Amino acid sequence: MNNTNPVVSPVFVTDKELAVILGLKLQTLRNYRSMKKGPPFCKLERSIRYSIADAIEWMQKGRVETN
């Protein structure tokens, strides 16, 4: 039997990690959060976490179709 562990992507990431994923400056993402303009987030006491699925959905809402 093969006992290798598959690589699993995290479901939630920090604001620093999400800024890198989205190609945004960290401060831009934080500004979006304070203006309630950015992707949905979870706040656990003083920690902020973003769902990758929510961030992808947020990005797709801004998608513009071209010919």
VOPA-114078 format. One record per atom (N, C-alpha, C): residue number from 1; atom name; y, x, z. Coordinates in steps of 0.001 Angstrom, whole numbers. Last residue first. Layout:
N
<i:NUM | at:CA | py:Y | px:X | pz:Z>
...
// end
This chain:
67
<i:67 | at:N | py:40637 | px:-14237 | pz:-27016>
<i:67 | at:CA | py:39901 | px:-14397 | pz:-28289>
<i:67 | at:C | py:39546 | px:-13075 | pz:-28884>
<i:66 | at:N | py:40039 | px:-14453 | pz:-23476>
<i:66 | at:CA | py:40814 | px:-14021 | pz:-24657>
<i:66 | at:C | py:39968 | px:-14200 | pz:-25898>
<i:65 | at:N | py:40332 | px:-15893 | pz:-20274>
<i:65 | at:CA | py:39566 | px:-15803 | pz:-21521>
<i:65 | at:C | py:40502 | px:-15372 | pz:-22656>
<i:64 | at:N | py:40725 | px:-14514 | pz:-17172>
<i:64 | at:CA | py:41461 | px:-15054 | pz:-18322>
<i:64 | at:C | py:40634 | px:-14828 | pz:-19566>
<i:63 | at:N | py:39999 | px:-14984 | pz:-13755>
<i:63 | at:CA | py:39540 | px:-14560 | pz:-15079>
<i:63 | at:C | py:40329 | px:-15281 | pz:-16178>
<i:62 | at:N | py:40409 | px:-15673 | pz:-11178>
<i:62 | at:CA | py:41541 | px:-15096 | pz:-11901>
<i:62 | at:C | py:41200 | px:-14661 | pz:-13319>
<i:61 | at:N | py:37937 | px:-16438 | pz:-10314>
<i:61 | at:CA | py:38966 | px:-17483 | pz:-10416>
<i:61 | at:C | py:40185 | px:-16988 | pz:-11191>
<i:60 | at:N | py:36611 | px:-14038 | pz:-10050>
<i:60 | at:CA | py:36316 | px:-14854 | pz:-11221>
<i:60 | at:C | py:37317 | px:-15990 | pz:-11398>
<i:59 | at:N | py:37531 | px:-13161 | pz:-7546>
<i:59 | at:CA | py:37899 | px:-12418 | pz:-8752>
<i:59 | at:C | py:37696 | px:-13279 | pz:-10003>
<i:58 | at:N | py:36244 | px:-15039 | pz:-5923>
<i:58 | at:CA | py:37710 | px:-14974 | pz:-5939>
<i:58 | at:C | py:38200 | px:-14253 | pz:-7198>
<i:57 | at:N | py:33565 | px:-14330 | pz:-6380>
<i:57 | at:CA | py:34042 | px:-15668 | pz:-6764>
<i:57 | at:C | py:35570 | px:-15689 | pz:-6865>
<i:56 | at:N | py:33597 | px:-11787 | pz:-5227>
<i:56 | at:CA | py:33298 | px:-11933 | pz:-6656>
<i:56 | at:C | py:33804 | px:-13277 | pz:-7155>
<i:55 | at:N | py:34139 | px:-12479 | pz:-2577>
<i:55 | at:CA | py:35088 | px:-11621 | pz:-3300>
<i:55 | at:C | py:34862 | px:-11728 | pz:-4805>
<i:54 | at:N | py:31854 | px:-13941 | pz:-1921>
<i:54 | at:CA | py:33168 | px:-14604 | pz:-1913>
<i:54 | at:C | py:34190 | px:-13799 | pz:-2706>
<i:53 | at:N | py:29930 | px:-11878 | pz:-2114>
<i:53 | at:CA | py:29829 | px:-13061 | pz:-2985>
<i:53 | at:C | py:31161 | px:-13796 | pz:-3058>
<i:52 | at:N | py:30751 | px:-10191 | pz:-63>
<i:52 | at:CA | py:30833 | px:-9705 | pz:-1439>
<i:52 | at:C | py:30770 | px:-10879 | pz:-2407>
<i:51 | at:N | py:32770 | px:-11223 | pz:2547>
<i:51 | at:CA | py:31518 | px:-11462 | pz:1852>
<i:51 | at:C | py:31690 | px:-10975 | pz:414>
<i:50 | at:N | py:34441 | px:-9060 | pz:4761>
<i:50 | at:CA | py:34490 | px:-9850 | pz:3535>
<i:50 | at:C | py:33083 | px:-10014 | pz:2987>
<i:49 | at:N | py:35711 | px:-8852 | pz:8056>
<i:49 | at:CA | py:34635 | px:-8604 | pz:7104>
<i:49 | at:C | py:34781 | px:-9562 | pz:5936>
<i:48 | at:N | py:37458 | px:-7452 | pz:10726>
<i:48 | at:CA | py:37566 | px:-8258 | pz:9510>
<i:48 | at:C | py:36420 | px:-7865 | pz:8595>
<i:47 | at:N | py:37507 | px:-7507 | pz:14257>
<i:47 | at:CA | py:36936 | px:-6963 | pz:13025>
<i:47 | at:C | py:37074 | px:-7959 | pz:11876>
<i:46 | at:N | py:38178 | px:-8528 | pz:16676>
<i:46 | at:CA | py:39214 | px:-7766 | pz:15976>
<i:46 | at:C | py:38737 | px:-7193 | pz:14650>
<i:45 | at:N | py:36239 | px:-11258 | pz:16448>
<i:45 | at:CA | py:37117 | px:-10624 | pz:17421>
<i:45 | at:C | py:38214 | px:-9858 | pz:16668>
<i:44 | at:N | py:35758 | px:-11459 | pz:13287>
<i:44 | at:CA | py:34907 | px:-11410 | pz:14469>
<i:44 | at:C | py:35624 | px:-10576 | pz:15512>
<i:43 | at:N | py:36633 | px:-13224 | pz:10559>
<i:43 | at:CA | py:37209 | px:-12434 | pz:11639>
<i:43 | at:C | py:36315 | px:-12582 | pz:12854>
<i:42 | at:N | py:36035 | px:-13136 | pz:7112>
<i:42 | at:CA | py:35551 | px:-13542 | pz:8429>
<i:42 | at:C | py:36202 | px:-12635 | pz:9464>
<i:41 | at:N | py:37809 | px:-14329 | pz:4181>
<i:41 | at:CA | py:37296 | px:-13283 | pz:5078>
<i:41 | at:C | py:36811 | px:-13908 | pz:6377>
<i:40 | at:N | py:38462 | px:-14931 | pz:677>
<i:40 | at:CA | py:38172 | px:-15394 | pz:2045>
<i:40 | at:C | py:37582 | px:-14258 | pz:2884>
<i:39 | at:N | py:40836 | px:-12847 | pz:-1141>
<i:39 | at:CA | py:39518 | px:-13440 | pz:-958>
<i:39 | at:C | py:39323 | px:-13909 | pz:486>
<i:38 | at:N | py:44409 | px:-13643 | pz:-840>
<i:38 | at:CA | py:43244 | px:-12866 | pz:-1259>
<i:38 | at:C | py:41934 | px:-13587 | pz:-1048>
<i:37 | at:N | py:46399 | px:-15110 | pz:290>
<i:37 | at:CA | py:46350 | px:-15061 | pz:-1167>
<i:37 | at:C | py:45063 | px:-14416 | pz:-1672>
<i:36 | at:N | py:47501 | px:-15130 | pz:2833>
<i:36 | at:CA | py:46443 | px:-16089 | pz:2498>
<i:36 | at:C | py:46293 | px:-16244 | pz:980>
<i:35 | at:N | py:49080 | px:-13071 | pz:3526>
<i:35 | at:CA | py:49743 | px:-14134 | pz:2763>
<i:35 | at:C | py:48776 | px:-15259 | pz:2385>
<i:34 | at:N | py:47234 | px:-11409 | pz:4716>
<i:34 | at:CA | py:48285 | px:-11972 | pz:5562>
<i:34 | at:C | py:49037 | px:-13101 | pz:4863>
<i:33 | at:N | py:45668 | px:-10739 | pz:2451>
<i:33 | at:CA | py:45083 | px:-11465 | pz:3583>
<i:33 | at:C | py:46165 | px:-12119 | pz:4427>
<i:32 | at:N | py:47502 | px:-9317 | pz:886>
<i:32 | at:CA | py:46913 | px:-10565 | pz:369>
<i:32 | at:C | py:46359 | px:-11397 | pz:1517>
<i:31 | at:N | py:47829 | px:-7115 | pz:2605>
<i:31 | at:CA | py:48961 | px:-8011 | pz:2327>
<i:31 | at:C | py:48464 | px:-9350 | pz:1807>
<i:30 | at:N | py:45272 | px:-6004 | pz:2433>
<i:30 | at:CA | py:45758 | px:-6494 | pz:3734>
<i:30 | at:C | py:46946 | px:-7431 | pz:3553>
<i:29 | at:N | py:45281 | px:-5279 | pz:-262>
<i:29 | at:CA | py:44300 | px:-6246 | pz:230>
<i:29 | at:C | py:44745 | px:-6831 | pz:1561>
<i:28 | at:N | py:47369 | px:-3387 | pz:-153>
<i:28 | at:CA | py:47482 | px:-4574 | pz:-1016>
<i:28 | at:C | py:46521 | px:-5650 | pz:-546>
<i:27 | at:N | py:46304 | px:-1441 | pz:1527>
<i:27 | at:CA | py:47460 | px:-2211 | pz:1992>
<i:27 | at:C | py:47666 | px:-3466 | pz:1150>
<i:26 | at:N | py:44275 | px:-390 | pz:-100>
<i:26 | at:CA | py:43934 | px:-1070 | pz:1143>
<i:26 | at:C | py:45091 | px:-1951 | pz:1610>
<i:25 | at:N | py:44575 | px:-1013 | pz:-3569>
<i:25 | at:CA | py:44979 | px:-236 | pz:-2407>
<i:25 | at:C | py:44654 | px:-1064 | pz:-1170>
<i:24 | at:N | py:41638 | px:-1868 | pz:-5461>
<i:24 | at:CA | py:42955 | px:-2179 | pz:-4911>
<i:24 | at:C | py:43293 | px:-1180 | pz:-3814>
<i:23 | at:N | py:39094 | px:-1990 | pz:-6506>
<i:23 | at:CA | py:40071 | px:-1097 | pz:-7120>
<i:23 | at:C | py:41491 | px:-1396 | pz:-6691>
<i:22 | at:N | py:37075 | px:-3367 | pz:-5319>
<i:22 | at:CA | py:37976 | px:-4122 | pz:-6196>
<i:22 | at:C | py:38994 | px:-3240 | pz:-6916>
<i:21 | at:N | py:35855 | px:-1316 | pz:-3822>
<i:21 | at:CA | py:35063 | px:-2094 | pz:-4774>
<i:21 | at:C | py:35970 | px:-2790 | pz:-5792>
<i:20 | at:N | py:38021 | px:-537 | pz:-2186>
<i:20 | at:CA | py:37428 | px:411 | pz:-3137>
<i:20 | at:C | py:36662 | px:-339 | pz:-4221>
<i:19 | at:N | py:38377 | px:-2890 | pz:-724>
<i:19 | at:CA | py:39488 | px:-2358 | pz:-1513>
<i:19 | at:C | py:38968 | px:-1375 | pz:-2564>
<i:18 | at:N | py:35922 | px:-3061 | pz:612>
<i:18 | at:CA | py:36236 | px:-4028 | pz:-436>
<i:18 | at:C | py:37386 | px:-3542 | pz:-1312>
<i:17 | at:N | py:36148 | px:-936 | pz:2448>
<i:17 | at:CA | py:35096 | px:-918 | pz:1433>
<i:17 | at:C | py:35415 | px:-1871 | pz:287>
<i:16 | at:N | py:38332 | px:-1852 | pz:3977>
<i:16 | at:CA | py:38403 | px:-559 | pz:3285>
<i:16 | at:C | py:37377 | px:-487 | pz:2157>
<i:15 | at:N | py:37367 | px:-4215 | pz:5043>
<i:15 | at:CA | py:38483 | px:-4281 | pz:4097>
<i:15 | at:C | py:38623 | px:-2965 | pz:3324>
<i:14 | at:N | py:33729 | px:-4091 | pz:4980>
<i:14 | at:CA | py:35038 | px:-3979 | pz:5620>
<i:14 | at:C | py:36138 | px:-4096 | pz:4573>
<i:13 | at:N | py:31300 | px:-6560 | pz:3905>
<i:13 | at:CA | py:31900 | px:-5230 | pz:3886>
<i:13 | at:C | py:33244 | px:-5260 | pz:4606>
<i:12 | at:N | py:28174 | px:-8237 | pz:3763>
<i:12 | at:CA | py:29556 | px:-8193 | pz:4229>
<i:12 | at:C | py:30040 | px:-6750 | pz:4245>
<i:11 | at:N | py:25808 | px:-7526 | pz:2606>
<i:11 | at:CA | py:26342 | px:-8839 | pz:2279>
<i:11 | at:C | py:27820 | px:-8891 | pz:2655>
<i:10 | at:N | py:24866 | px:-4400 | pz:1145>
<i:10 | at:CA | py:25372 | px:-5183 | pz:2278>
<i:10 | at:C | py:25935 | px:-6517 | pz:1791>
<i:9 | at:N | py:21875 | px:-4036 | pz:-759>
<i:9 | at:CA | py:23330 | px:-3997 | pz:-686>
<i:9 | at:C | py:23793 | px:-4813 | pz:512>
<i:8 | at:N | py:19019 | px:-2166 | pz:-170>
<i:8 | at:CA | py:19630 | px:-3487 | pz:-57>
<i:8 | at:C | py:21136 | px:-3321 | pz:66>
<i:7 | at:N | py:16348 | px:-573 | pz:-1559>
<i:7 | at:CA | py:17762 | px:-407 | pz:-1236>
<i:7 | at:C | py:18394 | px:-1798 | pz:-1264>
<i:6 | at:N | py:13123 | px:-1015 | pz:-45>
<i:6 | at:CA | py:14065 | px:-1207 | pz:-1148>
<i:6 | at:C | py:15497 | px:-983 | pz:-673>
<i:5 | at:N | py:11027 | px:1426 | pz:1344>
<i:5 | at:CA | py:11989 | px:359 | pz:1605>
<i:5 | at:C | py:12922 | px:211 | pz:411>
<i:4 | at:N | py:7584 | px:2018 | pz:781>
<i:4 | at:CA | py:8975 | px:2383 | pz:543>
<i:4 | at:C | py:9863 | px:1184 | pz:777>
<i:3 | at:N | py:4836 | px:1799 | pz:1090>
<i:3 | at:CA | py:5692 | px:1515 | pz:2240>
<i:3 | at:C | py:7140 | px:1914 | pz:2022>
<i:2 | at:N | py:2254 | px:491 | pz:-763>
<i:2 | at:CA | py:3489 | px:1243 | pz:-875>
<i:2 | at:C | py:4432 | px:848 | pz:261>
<i:1 | at:N | py:-1186 | px:834 | pz:0>
<i:1 | at:CA | py:0 | px:0 | pz:0>
<i:1 | at:C | py:1246 | px:876 | pz:0>
// end
